[in-house]
Amino acid sequence: MLNLKWKCPCCDQDFSGLPLDYNMAVPEDIIQIPREHWDGRAMISRHFCWASGKYFTRGLIELPVIGTDRSLNFGAWVGVSQEDAEFMTDVWHDDDCSKHGPFKGKLRSNLRLNDRLIYGDTLDIDAELHLRDDVVPLIKLLSADHPLAVEQRNGITIDRVVEIASTMLPRH
């Protein structure tokens, strides 16, 4: 949370504290499987997931907030190979796991708040997972022109962070 007063661009209501952390609970591939059918078809834990023969690892997309020392963070899922998923599982708790990788994959989360897509379709953006010691892996987006990847490289303005935070509010 960024200690900042902000005004909803839609209704001019004042708010204190600007959220900087969002989380996509499951990969899009899992959303398609009704929960009652997960048994034997899907498994999800805090950091790893598999569904119908596909493997996913949770990471963090960090967008530096221009003019601050903070970042806007999206917890998201990257589809990786079975071999990479198994390797990451083996080294996950090692003190120096950051020496491994990066691991290539595809983003498997649409960044959605209140059923609204924040960056349009983000599925299948090429990505790298960078393991970090004692911290969730960094997701580095490899797209040259997708708006999310551009803001990851160049930073995001406070006004854009406010715009994103306002999407969390009930429609009004």
Residue pairs with C-beta under 8 A, 6 or more apart in sequence:
1 17
1 18
1 19
1 20
1 21
2 17
2 18
2 19
2 20
2 65
2 68
2 70
2 161
3 16
3 17
4 16
4 17
4 18
4 158
5 14
5 15
5 16
6 14
6 15
6 18
6 162
6 165
7 13
7 14
7 15
7 162
8 15
8 166
8 169
9 162
9 163
9 166
10 166
10 169
10 172
11 172
15 165
18 158
18 161
18 162
18 165
19 165
19 168
20 65
20 70
20 71
20 72
20 73
20 161
21 73
21 75
22 73
22 74
22 75
22 111
22 113
23 74
23 75
24 74
24 75
24 76
24 77
24 109
24 110
24 111
24 112
26 44
26 49
26 77
27 49
27 51
27 54
27 56
27 77
27 79
27 108
27 109
28 108
28 109
28 110
28 123
29 51
29 52
29 54
29 56
29 79
29 108
30 38
30 42
30 44
30 49
30 51
33 41
33 42
33 51
33 52
38 44
41 51
41 52
42 49
42 50
42 51
42 52
43 49
43 50
43 51
46 58
47 57
47 58
47 92
47 136
48 55
48 56
48 57
48 58
48 85
48 88
48 89
49 55
49 56
49 57
49 58
49 77
50 56
50 85
54 79
55 79
55 80
55 81
55 82
55 84
55 85
56 77
56 78
56 79
56 80
56 85
56 108
57 77
57 78
57 80
57 84
57 85
57 88
57 103
57 105
57 129
57 137
58 75
58 76
58 77
58 78
58 136
58 137
59 75
59 76
59 77
59 78
59 129
59 136
59 137
59 138
59 139
60 73
60 74
60 75
60 76
60 136
60 137
60 138
60 139
61 73
61 74
61 76
61 111
61 139
61 141
61 148
61 152
62 71
62 72
62 73
62 138
62 152
63 71
63 72
63 73
63 74
63 148
63 151
63 152
63 155
63 156
64 70
64 71
64 155
64 156
65 71
65 72
65 155
65 156
65 157
65 158
65 161
66 155
66 156
66 157
66 158
67 158
68 158
72 156
72 161
72 164
74 109
74 111
75 136
76 107
76 108
76 109
76 111
76 139
77 107
77 108
77 109
78 103
78 105
78 106
78 107
78 108
78 127
78 129
78 139
79 105
79 106
79 107
79 108
80 88
80 103
80 104
80 105
80 129
81 105
84 103
84 104
84 105
87 100
87 103
88 100
88 101
88 103
88 129
88 131
91 97
91 100
91 131
92 131
95 133
96 133
97 131
97 132
97 133
98 130
98 131
98 132
98 133
100 131
101 128
101 129
101 130
101 131
102 128
102 129
102 130
102 131
102 140
103 128
103 129
103 131
104 126
104 127
104 128
105 127
105 128
105 129
106 123
106 124
106 125
106 126
106 127
107 122
107 123
107 124
107 125
107 126
107 127
107 139
107 141
108 123
108 124
109 122
109 123
110 117
110 121
110 122
110 123
111 117
111 118
111 119
111 122
111 148
112 118
113 164
113 167
113 168
114 167
114 168
114 169
114 170
114 171
116 167
118 164
118 167
119 146
119 147
119 148
120 147
122 146
122 148
125 141
125 142
125 143
125 146
125 148
125 149
126 141
126 142
126 143
127 139
127 140
127 141
127 142
128 139
128 140
128 142
129 137
129 138
129 139
129 140
130 137
130 138
130 139
130 140
131 137
132 138
140 152
141 148
141 149
141 152
142 149
143 149
151 160
